[in-house]
Amino acid sequence: MTHTPLHGSNINPREVAYFERLAHRWWDEHGPFWPLHRLNAFRVAYLRQQICRVLGRIDGGEQPFAGLRILDIGCGGGILSESMARLGARVTAIDVAEKNIQVSQLHAATSGLEIDYQLMTAEQLVATGATFDVVLNMEVVEHVDHLPGFLTSCGQLVRPGGVMFISTINRTFIAWLMVVIGAEYILRWLPRGTHHYAQLVKPKELIDVLGRNFRVLHQTGVRINPFTRRFRFSRSLSVNYMMVFERA
């Protein structure tokens, strides 16, 4: 694990402190991150399908990602990183909260998985010259400051012909009503303060920043049934959504 002094204008200290306080609960499937555990199972199936389709992998067997270099940005406790490693990928995972890195590294070790966890920003990783076949930017962009600078750094980490996945929440009234008010204050599925309306991101804002070097390959909305707590795809991007970008 790398202990590099963190810097960069994209870091939001409030968000870092928030996730530091919750770090010990990442792998409690019945704790505050239970929606993320359920979402992870849903999105891994989507990632598997899209990565195999775009990069010409055979979607069969236990390790269809064998040999692929995958970067998980804002890895948290390593929930998605471990899923990618189990599918055969060589995973590098970064986060700006030191406790998250400590938790994820320990869990990977006890799970017998080799994942390169590093305490650093996307900007710092760019400075090393590293590039990846796949960059995962899942539930991160709504927690950073200066979105254009962050996305530009993330884009530089994708090799030509590689792909970046972004999953986030749209900045719409219905998203605020369902995710912030509904999930945090009424149903209490998420800790209060997890999301802030002003930091939610419209799809066009992603395209405006990445459009010069990337093209959109696929996009889909994501909804959750409040009664069954199951995720499903949606044609509407008005609440949660995922987008696949290919670098030219």
VOGU-3710 file (C-alpha; in Angstrom, 3 decimals, decimal comma):
1> mthtplhgsn> 0,000/0,000/0,000  1,316/3,427/-0,951  1,282/6,233/1,638  1,750/9,191/-0,676  0,886/12,691/0,570  -2,368/13,586/-1,119  -2,833/16,763/-3,075  -5,053/18,067/-5,813  -7,871/20,528/-6,207  -10,424/17,773/-6,847
11> inprevayfe> -10,393/16,380/-3,296  -13,383/17,338/-1,147  -12,209/17,178/2,517  -15,792/16,895/3,786  -16,408/13,806/1,656  -13,116/12,204/2,708  -13,903/12,714/6,396  -17,412/11,313/5,915  -16,222/8,022/4,417  -13,351/7,769/6,893
21> rlahrwwdeh> -15,941/7,630/9,697  -17,798/4,782/7,978  -14,778/2,785/6,799  -15,162/-0,018/9,340  -18,680/-0,782/8,029  -17,825/-1,404/4,343  -18,161/-5,201/4,465  -21,218/-5,326/6,731  -23,888/-6,334/4,215  -26,615/-5,344/6,690
31> gpfwplhrln> -24,994/-2,050/7,675  -25,073/1,411/6,064  -23,528/0,137/2,810  -26,122/-2,597/2,153  -27,453/-0,724/-0,937  -23,938/-0,728/-2,384  -23,601/-4,482/-1,871  -26,873/-5,076/-3,733  -25,941/-2,569/-6,414  -22,558/-4,242/-6,818
41> afrvaylrqq> -24,088/-7,587/-7,764  -26,280/-5,803/-10,311  -23,559/-3,671/-11,864  -20,954/-6,462/-12,048  -23,246/-8,329/-14,432  -23,512/-5,161/-16,526  -19,750/-4,569/-16,458  -19,070/-8,152/-17,470  -21,434/-7,943/-20,421  -20,192/-4,567/-21,668
51> icrvlgridg> -16,463/-5,201/-21,178  -16,634/-8,520/-22,997  -18,637/-6,952/-25,831  -16,443/-3,878/-26,309  -13,037/-5,485/-25,762  -13,812/-8,696/-27,608  -13,660/-11,052/-24,649  -15,536/-14,347/-24,525  -18,218/-13,995/-21,858  -17,828/-17,480/-20,480
61> geqpfaglri> -15,924/-19,282/-17,787  -14,990/-18,008/-14,362  -12,341/-15,483/-15,420  -13,329/-13,676/-18,635  -11,197/-10,661/-17,610  -7,930/-12,616/-17,408  -5,052/-10,333/-18,400  -7,087/-7,122/-18,407  -5,729/-4,155/-16,454  -8,593/-2,573/-14,531
71> ldigcgggil> -8,488/0,555/-12,383  -11,113/1,128/-9,691  -11,198/4,831/-8,773  -12,608/5,657/-5,343  -12,545/1,985/-4,396  -13,900/2,448/-0,869  -13,691/-0,838/0,994  -12,906/-2,806/-2,162  -16,320/-4,311/-2,902  -16,120/-3,763/-6,667
81> sesmarlgar> -12,344/-4,284/-6,821  -12,674/-7,778/-5,398  -15,438/-8,635/-7,874  -13,195/-7,620/-10,769  -10,248/-9,591/-9,370  -12,412/-12,703/-9,043  -13,196/-12,381/-12,755  -9,477/-12,569/-13,521  -8,501/-8,892/-13,910  -5,242/-7,362/-12,701
91> vtaidvaekn> -6,784/-4,712/-10,465  -5,323/-1,441/-9,276  -7,585/0,433/-6,861  -7,153/3,938/-5,481  -8,879/5,995/-2,820  -8,154/9,226/-0,949  -9,361/7,937/2,441  -6,586/6,053/4,215  -8,962/3,969/6,345  -10,718/2,741/3,212
101> iqvsqlhaat> -7,401/1,508/1,818  -6,561/-0,218/5,081  -9,938/-1,968/5,201  -9,811/-3,033/1,551  -6,247/-4,304/1,764  -7,010/-6,391/4,847  -10,180/-7,864/3,336  -8,418/-8,770/0,084  -5,647/-10,505/2,033  -8,128/-12,591/4,019
111> sgleidyqlm> -9,939/-13,405/0,754  -6,731/-14,557/-0,951  -6,916/-11,876/-3,654  -4,003/-9,847/-5,069  -5,154/-6,268/-5,594  -2,864/-3,258/-5,817  -4,476/-0,794/-3,411  -2,943/2,666/-3,328  -3,675/5,797/-1,323  -3,569/8,420/-4,050
121> taeqlvatga> -5,602/10,685/-6,301  -6,315/10,146/-9,980  -4,048/13,132/-10,680  -1,137/11,482/-8,901  -1,677/8,228/-10,758  -1,642/10,099/-14,078  1,789/11,467/-13,154  3,149/7,889/-13,058  2,244/7,357/-16,719  -0,016/4,385/-15,954
131> tfdvvlnmev> -2,889/3,508/-18,292  -5,518/0,790/-18,108  -7,799/-1,229/-20,356  -10,789/-0,379/-18,173  -11,309/2,476/-15,724  -14,204/2,185/-13,277  -15,594/5,474/-12,000  -18,554/4,165/-10,035  -20,460/6,347/-7,571  -17,510/8,746/-7,357
141> vehvdhlpgf> -18,093/11,826/-9,520  -20,852/13,100/-7,216  -18,339/13,271/-4,360  -15,526/15,316/-5,929  -14,827/19,003/-6,322  -14,018/20,479/-9,749  -15,586/17,794/-11,907  -13,896/18,796/-15,211  -10,399/18,471/-13,751  -11,221/15,136/-12,139
151> ltscgqlvrp> -12,730/13,687/-15,321  -9,805/14,894/-17,406  -7,384/13,066/-15,105  -9,514/9,923/-15,175  -9,653/10,032/-18,964  -5,873/10,144/-19,208  -5,753/6,834/-17,327  -7,641/5,016/-20,101  -5,468/3,567/-22,857  -6,440/4,349/-26,477
161> ggvmfistin> -9,235/1,942/-27,354  -9,928/1,319/-23,689  -13,153/2,107/-21,864  -14,327/4,039/-18,835  -17,520/3,304/-16,949  -19,217/6,068/-14,979  -22,099/5,415/-12,615  -23,691/8,307/-10,764  -26,880/10,230/-9,927  -28,518/12,796/-12,179
171> rtfiawlmvv> -29,071/16,341/-10,916  -32,837/16,415/-11,276  -35,710/17,116/-8,933  -36,881/13,492/-9,039  -33,364/12,247/-8,215  -33,165/14,620/-5,256  -36,600/13,477/-4,101  -35,867/9,762/-4,430  -32,196/9,514/-3,483  -31,631/12,322/-0,995
181> igaeyilrwl> -35,034/12,768/0,625  -36,382/9,248/0,084  -33,331/7,027/0,611  -31,550/9,148/3,242  -34,278/10,886/5,248  -37,436/8,797/4,887  -36,364/5,177/4,297  -32,956/5,726/5,922  -31,316/3,313/3,500  -28,272/5,597/3,398
191> prgthhyaql> -26,703/7,731/6,125  -27,885/11,328/6,007  -25,429/13,534/4,190  -24,247/10,870/1,739  -25,289/13,017/-1,223  -25,599/16,748/-1,859  -27,826/18,026/-4,637  -25,346/20,569/-5,958  -22,766/17,826/-6,549  -25,039/15,530/-8,536
201> vkpkelidvl> -24,058/15,256/-12,209  -26,047/15,478/-15,425  -25,050/13,113/-18,291  -24,409/16,095/-20,572  -21,777/17,397/-18,158  -19,843/14,140/-18,504  -20,111/14,240/-22,284  -19,078/17,901/-22,459  -15,799/17,156/-20,660  -14,982/13,790/-22,227
211> grnfrvlhqt> -16,447/14,367/-25,682  -13,228/15,413/-27,396  -11,424/12,156/-26,657  -14,249/9,739/-25,883  -17,456/8,526/-27,454  -20,479/7,118/-25,643  -20,932/3,416/-26,385  -23,846/2,674/-24,077  -25,970/4,261/-21,395  -28,732/3,027/-19,141
221> gvrinpftrr> -30,798/4,199/-16,237  -30,920/2,238/-12,989  -33,882/2,016/-10,618  -34,505/0,207/-7,349  -37,833/-1,269/-6,278  -38,422/0,097/-2,751  -40,425/-2,963/-1,760  -38,187/-5,770/-3,057  -34,985/-3,697/-2,856  -33,962/-5,072/-6,245
231> frfsrslsvn> -32,232/-3,050/-8,933  -33,334/-3,028/-12,557  -32,449/-1,226/-15,768  -34,500/1,757/-16,861  -34,769/3,719/-20,106  -34,799/6,921/-18,103  -31,536/8,484/-16,924  -33,385/10,852/-14,607  -32,225/9,243/-11,350  -29,315/6,775/-11,284
241> ymmvfera> -27,506/6,003/-14,532  -24,450/4,265/-15,992  -22,493/5,274/-19,092  -19,758/3,529/-21,098  -17,131/5,739/-22,780  -14,528/4,512/-25,275  -11,290/6,451/-25,692  -10,321/7,307/-29,247
//
